[in-house]
Amino acid sequence: MKPTKWRDKPMPCCGFLTRGASTRQGSETPTPGDVCICINCGAWCRFTDHRGSTRKMQQPELAEFHVATLVEMMASTLYIRQRGRLPKDQW
């Protein structure tokens, strides 16, 4: 699976510059509404378009997910936060 690439897009959570994405379902392009986890700070966001723009997820949106999915997302966030943020020179 080849990830979709775009010019640097800042994440709304921490400003981390993303340059691409891929999905678990095998699609090369995230669609609006798809969830992403910031690899810098672990925040949960949603894509708002096909060009990599995102917004922070809102608390009521969590009800859309199965418990198993939320557990996976929480584990990913925990790993990222334990690792710590990436140095800006690695963005």
C-alpha positions, 0 to 999 in steps of 0.5 A: 500500500502506497501512502497518499502524499501532500505538502506539509499539513500542520496537525491541529493538536501540536502543529506537527507537519504531516506529509502523508497517510495511509489507512488500515482498510487498504485505501491509499487516500483517507476520506473526510471523517477518517480518524488519525492519531498524531504520531507526535503527540498521540491526539485523535483527529479526523480528516476533513478533506482528501488533501490532509487537513485534519481537526481534533476529534470531539468527545461525543464522536467517541460513541461511534467506535467499538470498544475494541477500536477505542482500546487500540487507539488508546494503546497507540496514544499511550505508546506515543506519549511514553516515547515522547514528542519528536524533535522538531528537526525530525519533522 
